Amino acid sequence: MYNQPFHSEDLSQYRFLVTGGAGFIGSHIVEYLLKYKAGKVVVLDNLSTGFRQNIEPFELNENFEFVEGDISCFDTCAKVCSNTDFVIHQAALGSVPRSIKYPVATNNANVTGFINMLAAAKNYKVKKFVYASSSSVYGDSPELPKKEYIIGEPLSPYAVSKRVDELYASVFAKLYTMEVIGLRYFNIFGPRQSPSGPYAAAIPLFIFSVLNNKSPVIYGDGNQSRDFTFVENAVEANIKALFVNNNEISGKVFNVAVGNQTTVNDLFNIIRTIANSNLKAIYQKERPGDIKHSLADISMAEKLLKYKPGIDIQKGLDITFKWFKKMYCSDLKQTT
Ligand SMILES: NC(=O)c1ccc[n+]([C@@H]2O[C@H](COP(=O)([O-])OP(=O)(O)OC[C@H]3O[C@@H](n4cnc5c(N)ncnc54)[C@H](O)[C@@H]3O)[C@@H](O)[C@H]2O)c1
């Protein structure tokens, strides 16, 4: 992965802070930065949903540092921001169902943690703050494809938290002339996405089920659709947002997706074909807080960030399936 750079700058002159860098998307951003010889990459993570094993391969690199800490503590945020050029903020508690069960914990990480990081980055005058938002902010808006400036009412505490982040980011950009860019991710998937626990996302769950020869659960009739986006495309958006030279877009938020719609039933069929499996899914009633359809208009990111997602869902699923098979093969042999 990352066979071509998304930047033209010399990264060795810069220090980067990746919050949530032990998680799925964050660890890919770290991998990219180290591959292209970043001067320093610091990860701040409390390992609540991330894994030490995601960053283990980086710990041999002298330009890498791991700080175990929580973004809900302002002093921790200040300490890591005091010596960095760029902040790539990924740390948050993900998952709509988790936020419905744990709204206070979600708010602590996603809103208190977010403003702590934003304020610390402001105090230390970082060059740019790029952060993860979510397509969940489109809420009950029926508009398709989703355009950045048409959003509905949030349907979950998670969506509220991401919307509040966007509002804080916009206000900080205006009031303190900070360089801040938000990225509304649409269903990111790829290697290292966790398949375990009650809040795992559909793609790792489906792949893991198929590898285990166990039927996965599909909530609803499976005709709900998403703009599934391979993680390398999300990394591209982050890198391009970091280095785009246009202060008129500070405070803005951009859709990060591919611009293609796939139903959950079709997704499961693609995975079954890759795996050469004829397993059937088990259908259960749809979950509260979930949106029915999601498809991004990515023209704003294409135009202003020069974002050009290079990996489509089929190729992304091929890469992801191979990775899961290699990773979990020995575990599977032990459990079957
Ligand atoms: N994966 C997706 O499809 C998707 C979609 C939309 C938005 N997002 C957002 O992208 C970001 C990364 O998501 P991900 O899928 O990699 O999730 P993840 O759970 O794998 O990564 C999040 C990381 O943040 C860390 N973290 C959580 N709370 C923290 C805290 N209080 N202090 C320090 N670290 C903390 C976790 O330990 C984890 O390593 C999140 O902000 C998420 O909301 C993800």
Ligand as a Chemical Component Dictionary entry (heavy atoms), coordinates in Angstrom:
data_LIG
# 
_chem_comp.id                   LIG 
_chem_comp.type                 NON-POLYMER 
_chem_comp.pdbx_formal_charge   0 
_chem_comp.three_letter_code    LIG 
# 
loop_
_chem_comp_atom.comp_id 
_chem_comp_atom.atom_id 
_chem_comp_atom.alt_atom_id 
_chem_comp_atom.type_symbol 
_chem_comp_atom.charge 
_chem_comp_atom.model_Cartn_x 
_chem_comp_atom.model_Cartn_y 
_chem_comp_atom.model_Cartn_z 
_chem_comp_atom.pdbx_ordinal 
LIG N1  N1  N 0  -14.047 3.889 10.390 1  
LIG C1  C1  C 0  -15.002 4.616 9.833  2  
LIG O1  O1  O 0  -15.711 4.164 8.939  3  
LIG C2  C2  C 0  -15.245 6.038 10.272 4  
LIG C3  C3  C 0  -16.318 6.742 9.668  5  
LIG C4  C4  C 0  -16.537 8.055 10.058 6  
LIG C5  C5  C 0  -15.715 8.665 10.984 7  
LIG N2  N2  N 1  -14.703 7.959 11.577 8  
LIG C6  C6  C 0  -13.850 8.635 12.556 9  
LIG O2  O2  O 0  -12.497 8.396 12.215 10 
LIG C7  C7  C 0  -11.685 8.375 13.400 11 
LIG C8  C8  C 0  -10.876 7.092 13.455 12 
LIG O3  O3  O 0  -11.781 6.008 13.469 13 
LIG P1  P1  P 0  -11.318 4.486 13.408 14 
LIG O4  O4  O 0  -12.300 3.761 12.570 15 
LIG O5  O5  O -1 -9.887  4.415 13.101 16 
LIG O6  O6  O 0  -11.611 4.047 14.920 17 
LIG P2  P2  P 0  -10.674 3.311 15.979 18 
LIG O7  O7  O 0  -11.559 3.034 17.154 19 
LIG O8  O8  O 0  -9.963  2.187 15.346 20 
LIG O9  O9  O 0  -9.627  4.449 16.333 21 
LIG C9  C9  C 0  -9.865  5.452 17.287 22 
LIG C10 C10 C 0  -8.652  5.526 18.187 23 
LIG O10 O10 O 0  -8.846  6.574 19.130 24 
LIG C11 C11 C 0  -8.433  6.117 20.408 25 
LIG N3  N3  N 0  -9.191  6.867 21.418 26 
LIG C12 C12 C 0  -10.516 6.813 21.669 27 
LIG N4  N4  N 0  -10.845 7.628 22.682 28 
LIG C13 C13 C 0  -9.680  8.226 23.069 29 
LIG C14 C14 C 0  -9.359  9.148 24.090 30 
LIG N5  N5  N 0  -10.311 9.630 24.915 31 
LIG N6  N6  N 0  -8.068  9.544 24.226 32 
LIG C15 C15 C 0  -7.107  9.042 23.407 33 
LIG N7  N7  N 0  -7.355  8.147 22.442 34 
LIG C16 C16 C 0  -8.620  7.743 22.276 35 
LIG C17 C17 C 0  -8.746  4.630 20.422 36 
LIG O11 O11 O 0  -8.010  3.892 21.373 37 
LIG C18 C18 C 0  -8.424  4.244 18.989 38 
LIG O12 O12 O 0  -7.071  3.839 18.864 39 
LIG C19 C19 C 0  -12.654 8.569 14.562 40 
LIG O13 O13 O 0  -12.684 9.938 14.886 41 
LIG C20 C20 C 0  -13.998 8.136 13.974 42 
LIG O14 O14 O 0  -15.080 8.734 14.640 43 
LIG C21 C21 C 0  -14.449 6.647 11.238 44 
# 
loop_
_chem_comp_bond.comp_id 
_chem_comp_bond.atom_id_1 
_chem_comp_bond.atom_id_2 
_chem_comp_bond.value_order 
_chem_comp_bond.pdbx_ordinal 
LIG N1  C1  SING 1  
LIG C1  O1  DOUB 2  
LIG C1  C2  SING 3  
LIG C2  C3  SING 4  
LIG C2  C21 DOUB 5  
LIG C3  C4  DOUB 6  
LIG C4  C5  SING 7  
LIG C5  N2  DOUB 8  
LIG N2  C6  SING 9  
LIG N2  C21 SING 10 
LIG C6  O2  SING 11 
LIG C6  C20 SING 12 
LIG O2  C7  SING 13 
LIG C7  C8  SING 14 
LIG C7  C19 SING 15 
LIG C8  O3  SING 16 
LIG O3  P1  SING 17 
LIG P1  O4  DOUB 18 
LIG P1  O5  SING 19 
LIG P1  O6  SING 20 
LIG O6  P2  SING 21 
LIG P2  O7  DOUB 22 
LIG P2  O8  SING 23 
LIG P2  O9  SING 24 
LIG O9  C9  SING 25 
LIG C9  C10 SING 26 
LIG C10 O10 SING 27 
LIG C10 C18 SING 28 
LIG O10 C11 SING 29 
LIG C11 N3  SING 30 
LIG C11 C17 SING 31 
LIG N3  C12 SING 32 
LIG N3  C16 SING 33 
LIG C12 N4  DOUB 34 
LIG N4  C13 SING 35 
LIG C13 C14 SING 36 
LIG C13 C16 DOUB 37 
LIG C14 N5  SING 38 
LIG C14 N6  DOUB 39 
LIG N6  C15 SING 40 
LIG C15 N7  DOUB 41 
LIG N7  C16 SING 42 
LIG C17 O11 SING 43 
LIG C17 C18 SING 44 
LIG C18 O12 SING 45 
LIG C19 O13 SING 46 
LIG C19 C20 SING 47 
LIG C20 O14 SING 48 
# 
